[in-house]
Amino acid sequence: MSQPGLIIAAPKSGSGKTVITLAILRALKRSGVEVVSAKAGPDYIDPEFHTVASGEQCVNLDCWAMRKEVLGAIIDRLEREAELILCEGVMGLFDGAIDGTGSTADLAAFSGWPVVLIVDARGQAASAAALLRGFLTHRDDVNIAGVIFNRVGSIRHARALNEATQAAFPTLPILGLFPTDPRLALPERHLGLVQASEQPDLNTFIDAAADAVDERMDLVALLALARSTSKRANGNSQHQLAPLGQRIAVARDDAFAFCYSTILDGWREAGAELTFFSPLDNEAPVDEADGIFLPGGYPELHAAHLAANQFFFGKLRTAASRGVAIYGECGGYMVLGESLIDADSHKHKMAGLLPLTSTLTERRLHLGYRRVTTLVQSSLGDQGITFRGHEFHYASVTSEGPGENLFKTTDARGENCESVGLTNGRVAGSFIHLVDRVS
């Protein structure tokens, strides 16, 4: 039997949906509800917070980068696992790729899950009703079933919000009103929140946020809004990415943390055996590995530490000399290069397996969905394979090559075609985070 789902969204980024989602997850867990979570769109950081809050692995649901059958398969699995699926949206409800697709609203329409809208009430009172009217009527295939007001300034402010909303929408439940509370804010850095694994008091923080939910929110009414749907076509378990080998060693620590759990699960389902190692602890991939994956993360914050770990780098070079398939994404790509220049202009020697030097001295945001096609045969497979993924980094390239580029890439509109990444024998990498193979 399918279990119901609910999406927590907002009119814009910065409305507080992550903290409120974490608080709801923990409050539901404490009350005995079996809840699993998901995160809309491309995001590696927020899902780890979800996992801490609920005790269950959070997964990503990406309407632009994932094939519909893959998206459906993940949702089908979630609906079999728990009493409730709670999904956090991305950006504003109707924001997505530059081609207008891939929004949280698209996910709501595909899944059939109702939306609870978190409205940042700072600087508005009765005007919030006009904002709600726009969101409630913008798309007929999106069901906004409730509202939460965040950053409410006073009892008087709360009363004005209540009265304006109830007058305009008598049947729309106001599930909670949360005051501005600087204690309920998480520290940030250049790619988003400081990672969950780096915050020793995170459970205390989430418990405090859950206390606020218990005090100020109607969880019974929230649960009553959740719905499952039969209108979504059943998915199948087609794998997002082909395994790099039969025995894949995956780097995993604070420098290599950006890895979708569904991709690793797909490799296991395809028969691959996975092991994990920490380059920050000077660990190396097991000698039996015939595939090595270096995910993205924050190697730029640990560049000096990594450069000193010669056991790790020596074993990585030995694996490359044996013809092991090695693939690095974003931060992993930088580590496969010759050197990495950190934000303080210090240059650190990396693996030297690809002719690349990257730098953080002049940060420039590279952000967006990407459609990529392999230009050559590589550790990812044959020439001509097309993937969808995304790019999100502040690093720049000071030198890339000579060598063969790995991908031809375009943005979500199919524009801005360029060749990116590098390949050298069975070693390959780029700044693109791959999400799904589409052809």
C-alpha positions as CSV (number, residue, x, y, z in Angstrom):
1,M,0.0,0.0,0.0
2,S,1.3,3.5,-0.9
3,Q,2.0,5.8,1.9
4,P,1.2,9.5,1.8
5,G,3.6,12.3,1.0
6,L,3.8,16.1,1.6
7,I,6.1,18.8,0.2
8,I,7.5,21.7,2.3
9,A,8.1,24.6,-0.1
10,A,8.3,28.4,0.0
11,P,7.8,31.4,-2.3
12,K,11.6,32.0,-2.3
13,S,14.9,30.8,-1.0
14,G,15.9,31.9,2.5
15,S,12.3,31.5,3.9
16,G,13.4,29.0,6.5
17,K,12.2,25.8,4.9
18,T,15.2,23.7,5.8
19,V,15.2,24.4,9.5
20,I,11.4,23.9,9.7
21,T,11.6,20.7,7.7
22,L,14.3,19.4,10.1
23,A,12.2,20.4,13.1
24,I,9.1,18.6,11.7
25,L,11.1,15.5,10.9
26,R,12.5,15.3,14.5
27,A,9.2,16.2,16.1
28,L,7.4,13.4,14.1
29,K,10.2,10.9,14.9
30,R,9.9,11.8,18.6
31,S,6.1,11.2,18.4
32,G,6.6,7.7,16.9
33,V,5.7,8.5,13.3
34,E,7.7,6.5,10.8
35,V,8.9,9.2,8.5
36,V,11.4,9.3,5.6
37,S,12.5,12.4,3.8
38,A,13.4,13.6,0.3
39,K,15.0,16.8,-1.1
40,A,13.8,18.3,-4.4
41,G,16.4,19.2,-7.0
42,P,20.2,19.0,-6.9
43,D,21.5,19.2,-3.3
44,Y,24.1,17.3,-1.4
45,I,24.2,19.2,1.9
46,D,20.5,19.5,3.1
47,P,19.9,15.7,2.7
48,E,22.5,14.9,5.3
49,F,20.7,17.2,7.8
50,H,17.5,15.4,7.0
51,T,19.2,12.1,7.7
52,V,20.3,13.3,11.1
53,A,16.9,14.7,11.9
54,S,14.9,11.6,11.0
55,G,17.4,8.8,11.4
56,E,16.6,7.6,7.8
57,Q,18.6,8.2,4.6
58,C,17.3,11.1,2.7
59,V,17.1,10.9,-1.1
60,N,17.0,13.5,-3.9
61,L,14.1,13.8,-6.4
62,D,15.2,15.8,-9.4
63,C,12.5,16.4,-12.1
64,W,15.0,17.9,-14.6
65,A,18.0,15.6,-14.2
66,M,16.2,12.2,-13.6
67,R,14.2,10.2,-16.1
68,K,10.6,9.9,-15.1
69,E,10.9,6.2,-14.7
70,V,13.8,6.6,-12.3
71,L,12.0,9.4,-10.4
72,G,8.9,7.1,-10.2
73,A,10.9,4.2,-8.9
74,I,12.5,6.2,-6.1
75,I,9.1,7.6,-5.1
76,D,7.6,4.1,-5.2
77,R,10.3,2.8,-2.9
78,L,9.8,5.7,-0.5
79,E,6.0,5.1,-0.3
80,R,6.7,1.5,0.7
81,E,9.1,2.4,3.5
82,A,7.3,4.6,6.0
83,E,4.1,6.1,7.2
84,L,4.9,9.5,5.7
85,I,7.3,11.0,3.1
86,L,8.3,14.6,3.8
87,C,10.0,16.3,0.9
88,E,11.7,19.7,1.2
89,G,11.5,21.8,-2.0
90,V,14.3,23.7,-3.7
91,M,14.4,27.5,-4.1
92,G,11.0,29.1,-4.6
93,L,8.1,26.7,-5.4
94,F,8.0,27.6,-9.2
95,D,11.8,28.0,-9.6
96,G,13.8,25.5,-11.5
97,A,16.1,25.2,-14.5
98,I,16.5,28.2,-16.9
99,D,14.3,26.4,-19.4
100,G,11.4,26.7,-16.9
101,T,11.3,23.0,-15.9
102,G,12.5,21.0,-12.8
103,S,10.8,23.1,-10.1
104,T,9.4,21.9,-6.9
105,A,6.0,22.5,-8.4
106,D,6.8,20.0,-11.2
107,L,7.6,17.5,-8.5
108,A,4.3,18.2,-6.8
109,A,2.5,17.7,-10.0
110,F,4.3,14.5,-10.8
111,S,4.1,12.9,-7.3
112,G,0.6,14.2,-6.5
113,W,1.8,15.2,-3.0
114,P,0.2,18.4,-1.5
115,V,2.4,21.4,-0.7
116,V,2.7,23.3,2.6
117,L,4.0,26.8,1.8
118,I,6.3,28.5,4.3
119,V,6.0,32.2,4.0
120,D,8.6,34.6,5.4
121,A,6.3,37.1,7.0
122,R,8.9,39.8,7.6
123,G,7.8,43.2,6.2
124,Q,4.3,42.2,5.4
125,A,0.9,41.5,7.1
126,A,-2.3,41.6,5.1
127,S,-0.2,41.6,1.9
128,A,0.6,37.9,2.7
129,A,-2.9,37.1,1.5
130,A,-2.2,38.5,-1.9
131,L,1.0,36.5,-2.1
132,L,-0.9,33.4,-1.2
133,R,-3.6,34.1,-3.8
134,G,-0.9,34.2,-6.5
135,F,0.7,30.9,-5.4
136,L,-2.7,29.2,-4.9
137,T,-3.9,30.0,-8.4
138,H,-0.7,29.9,-10.4
139,R,-0.9,26.2,-11.4
140,D,-4.0,24.0,-11.4
141,D,-1.9,20.9,-11.1
142,V,-0.3,22.0,-7.8
143,N,-2.3,21.6,-4.6
144,I,-1.2,24.1,-1.9
145,A,-2.9,22.6,1.1
146,G,-1.6,24.6,4.0
147,V,0.6,27.5,5.1
148,I,3.2,28.2,7.8
149,F,4.2,31.7,8.6
150,N,7.8,32.2,9.6
151,R,9.7,35.1,11.2
152,V,6.5,36.6,12.7
153,G,7.4,39.8,14.6
154,S,4.8,40.0,17.4
155,I,1.4,38.8,18.6
156,R,-0.2,41.7,16.7
157,H,1.6,40.7,13.6
158,A,0.4,37.1,14.0
159,R,-3.2,38.3,14.4
160,A,-3.0,40.4,11.2
161,L,-1.6,37.4,9.2
162,N,-4.3,35.1,10.6
163,E,-7.2,37.5,9.9
164,A,-6.0,38.4,6.4
165,T,-5.5,34.8,5.4
166,Q,-8.7,33.5,6.9
167,A,-10.7,36.3,5.3
168,A,-9.3,35.5,1.9
169,F,-9.1,31.7,2.2
170,P,-11.4,30.4,4.9
171,T,-10.5,26.7,4.2
172,L,-6.7,27.1,4.0
173,P,-5.3,25.8,7.3
174,I,-2.6,28.0,9.0
175,L,-0.5,25.2,10.5
176,G,1.9,27.3,12.5
177,L,3.3,30.8,13.2
178,F,7.0,31.0,14.1
179,P,8.6,34.1,15.6
180,T,12.0,35.4,14.5
181,D,14.6,33.4,16.5
182,P,18.3,33.9,15.8
183,R,19.0,30.7,17.7
184,L,17.3,28.7,15.0
185,A,19.8,29.5,12.3
186,L,22.5,27.2,10.8
187,P,26.0,28.4,9.9
188,E,26.7,28.8,6.2
189,R,29.7,28.8,3.8
190,H,30.3,29.2,0.1
191,L,28.3,26.2,-1.2
192,G,25.5,26.3,1.4
193,L,25.2,25.2,5.0
194,V,28.2,24.0,6.9
195,Q,28.0,20.2,6.5
196,A,26.0,18.2,9.1
197,S,29.1,16.1,9.9
198,E,31.0,19.3,10.9
199,Q,28.4,20.5,13.5
200,P,28.9,18.7,16.8
201,D,25.8,20.2,18.5
202,L,23.5,19.5,15.6
203,N,21.2,17.1,17.4
204,T,20.8,19.7,20.2
205,F,19.9,22.3,17.6
206,I,17.4,20.1,15.9
207,D,15.8,19.1,19.2
208,A,15.4,22.8,20.0
209,A,13.8,23.4,16.6
210,A,11.5,20.4,17.2
211,D,10.5,21.8,20.6
212,A,9.4,25.0,18.7
213,V,7.3,22.9,16.3
214,D,5.7,21.0,19.2
215,E,4.8,24.3,20.8
216,R,3.7,26.4,17.8
217,M,2.5,24.0,15.1
218,D,-0.5,21.6,14.6
219,L,1.3,18.3,13.6
220,V,-2.0,16.4,13.6
221,A,-3.4,18.8,11.0
222,L,-0.2,18.6,9.0
223,L,-0.4,14.8,8.9
224,A,-4.0,15.0,7.8
225,L,-3.0,16.9,4.7
226,A,-0.6,14.2,3.3
227,R,-1.8,12.3,0.3
228,S,-0.6,9.4,-1.8
229,T,-1.6,9.3,-5.5
230,S,-2.5,6.8,-8.2
231,K,-2.0,9.2,-11.1
232,R,1.7,8.7,-11.2
233,A,2.9,6.0,-13.6
234,N,4.8,3.2,-11.8
235,G,8.6,3.5,-12.1
236,N,11.1,0.9,-12.6
237,S,14.6,0.3,-11.2
238,Q,16.7,1.4,-14.1
239,H,20.0,2.4,-12.8
240,Q,21.0,6.1,-13.0
241,L,24.7,5.5,-13.8
242,A,26.5,2.3,-14.8
243,P,29.0,1.0,-12.2
244,L,32.6,2.0,-12.6
245,G,33.5,-1.7,-11.9
246,Q,32.6,-4.7,-9.9
247,R,34.5,-3.6,-6.8
248,I,34.2,0.2,-6.4
249,A,36.1,2.1,-3.8
250,V,34.3,5.4,-2.9
251,A,36.0,8.3,-1.1
252,R,33.9,9.4,1.8
253,D,34.7,12.1,4.4
254,D,34.3,15.9,4.9
255,A,36.3,16.6,1.7
256,F,34.4,14.1,-0.4
257,A,30.8,14.2,0.8
258,F,28.7,15.0,-2.3
259,C,27.4,11.7,-3.5
260,Y,23.8,10.7,-4.2
261,S,22.8,7.6,-2.2
262,T,20.5,6.5,-5.1
263,I,23.5,6.2,-7.4
264,L,25.4,4.1,-4.9
265,D,22.3,2.0,-4.4
266,G,22.0,1.5,-8.1
267,W,25.6,0.3,-8.3
268,R,24.8,-2.3,-5.6
269,E,21.7,-3.4,-7.4
270,A,23.8,-3.9,-10.5
271,G,26.0,-6.3,-8.6
272,A,28.9,-4.0,-7.7
273,E,30.6,-4.3,-4.3
274,L,31.3,-1.0,-2.6
275,T,33.9,-0.1,-0.1
276,F,34.7,3.3,1.4
277,F,37.9,5.1,2.4
278,S,38.8,8.5,3.8
279,P,41.6,10.4,2.0
280,L,41.6,12.9,4.9
281,D,42.7,10.1,7.2
282,N,45.3,9.1,4.6
283,E,43.3,5.9,3.7
284,A,43.5,4.5,0.2
285,P,41.2,2.5,-2.0
286,V,41.4,-1.3,-1.4
287,D,43.9,-3.0,-3.7
288,E,41.1,-5.2,-5.1
289,A,39.1,-2.2,-6.4
290,D,38.7,-2.1,-10.2
291,G,36.8,1.3,-9.9
292,I,37.5,4.3,-7.8
293,F,35.1,7.2,-7.3
294,L,36.1,10.6,-5.9
295,P,32.9,12.6,-5.3
296,G,32.7,16.3,-4.9
297,G,32.9,18.1,-1.6
298,Y,35.3,20.6,0.0
299,P,38.9,19.5,-0.8
300,E,39.8,23.2,-1.1
301,L,39.2,23.5,2.7
302,H,41.6,20.6,3.4
303,A,44.1,21.1,0.5
304,A,47.2,21.2,2.8
305,H,46.1,18.2,4.8
306,L,45.4,16.2,1.6
307,A,48.7,17.2,0.0
308,A,50.5,15.7,3.0
309,N,48.7,12.3,2.7
310,Q,51.2,10.6,0.4
311,F,50.0,7.1,1.2
312,F,46.6,8.0,-0.3
313,F,48.1,9.6,-3.4
314,G,50.6,6.9,-3.9
315,K,48.0,4.2,-3.9
316,L,45.8,6.3,-6.2
317,R,48.6,6.6,-8.7
318,T,49.4,2.9,-8.4
319,A,45.8,2.1,-9.2
320,A,45.9,4.3,-12.2
321,S,49.0,2.6,-13.5
322,R,47.1,-0.8,-13.2
323,G,44.3,0.5,-15.4
324,V,41.7,0.9,-12.6
325,A,38.7,3.1,-13.7
326,I,39.0,6.3,-11.8
327,Y,36.4,9.1,-11.9
328,G,36.3,12.4,-10.1
329,E,33.5,14.9,-9.9
330,C,34.0,18.6,-9.0
331,G,36.2,18.4,-5.9
332,G,37.2,14.9,-6.9
333,Y,38.3,16.3,-10.3
334,M,40.4,19.0,-8.6
335,V,42.2,16.4,-6.5
336,L,43.0,14.3,-9.6
337,G,44.7,17.3,-11.1
338,E,48.3,18.6,-10.8
339,S,47.7,21.2,-8.1
340,L,45.0,23.1,-6.2
341,I,45.4,26.7,-5.1
342,D,43.4,27.6,-2.0
343,A,41.7,30.8,-1.1
344,D,44.9,32.1,0.6
345,S,46.9,31.6,-2.7
346,H,48.8,28.6,-1.4
347,K,49.5,26.0,-4.0
348,H,49.1,22.3,-3.0
349,K,50.3,19.4,-5.0
350,M,47.5,16.9,-5.9
351,A,47.5,13.5,-7.5
352,G,48.9,14.6,-10.9
353,L,46.7,12.1,-12.9
354,L,45.1,14.8,-15.0
355,P,46.7,18.0,-16.4
356,L,44.6,20.4,-14.3
357,T,45.3,23.3,-12.0
358,S,42.3,24.8,-10.1
359,T,42.1,27.8,-7.9
360,L,39.9,29.4,-5.2
361,T,41.8,32.7,-5.2
362,E,39.2,34.5,-7.3
363,R,35.9,32.8,-6.5
364,R,33.3,32.8,-9.4
365,L,30.0,31.0,-9.2
366,H,29.4,28.3,-11.8
367,L,25.9,27.1,-11.3
368,G,23.2,25.3,-13.4
369,Y,21.9,22.1,-14.9
370,R,24.0,20.5,-17.6
371,R,23.4,18.0,-20.4
372,V,26.7,16.3,-21.3
373,T,27.8,13.8,-23.9
374,T,31.0,11.8,-23.6
375,L,33.5,12.8,-26.4
376,V,35.8,9.8,-25.9
377,Q,35.7,6.3,-24.5
378,S,36.5,6.6,-20.8
379,S,36.0,5.2,-17.3
380,L,32.3,6.2,-17.8
381,G,31.9,4.0,-20.9
382,D,31.8,4.5,-24.6
383,Q,31.9,7.7,-26.6
384,G,28.5,9.3,-27.2
385,I,26.8,8.5,-23.9
386,T,24.5,11.4,-22.7
387,F,24.0,12.3,-19.1
388,R,22.1,15.0,-17.2
389,G,23.6,16.6,-14.2
390,H,24.5,19.9,-12.6
391,E,27.4,22.2,-11.8
392,F,27.8,24.2,-8.6
393,H,31.3,25.4,-7.6
394,Y,33.3,28.6,-7.1
395,A,36.6,27.1,-8.2
396,S,38.2,28.3,-11.4
397,V,40.6,26.6,-13.8
398,T,44.0,28.2,-14.3
399,S,45.2,25.4,-16.7
400,E,43.3,22.5,-18.2
401,G,45.2,20.3,-20.6
402,P,46.7,19.4,-22.9
403,G,44.6,16.3,-23.2
404,E,41.3,15.0,-24.4
405,N,38.1,16.6,-23.1
406,L,35.6,14.3,-21.4
407,F,32.3,16.0,-22.2
408,K,30.5,18.2,-24.6
409,T,28.1,20.2,-22.5
410,T,25.1,22.5,-22.8
411,D,22.9,24.2,-20.3
412,A,19.3,23.4,-19.6
413,R,18.2,25.3,-22.7
414,G,20.6,23.5,-24.9
415,E,22.8,26.6,-25.2
416,N,26.4,27.6,-24.4
417,C,28.0,24.5,-25.8
418,E,31.5,23.8,-24.7
419,S,34.0,21.0,-24.1
420,V,34.8,20.3,-20.5
421,G,36.6,17.9,-18.2
422,L,39.6,15.7,-19.0
423,T,40.4,12.0,-19.6
424,N,43.7,10.2,-19.5
425,G,43.4,6.5,-20.2
426,R,41.1,5.1,-17.5
427,V,41.2,8.3,-15.4
428,A,38.5,10.9,-16.0
429,G,36.8,13.8,-14.4
430,S,35.0,17.1,-14.7
431,F,33.2,19.7,-12.6
432,I,29.8,18.2,-13.6
433,H,27.9,16.2,-11.0
434,L,26.2,13.4,-13.0
435,V,22.7,12.5,-11.9
436,D,21.3,10.2,-14.6
437,R,22.1,8.6,-17.9
438,V,19.5,9.6,-20.5
439,S,20.9,7.9,-23.7
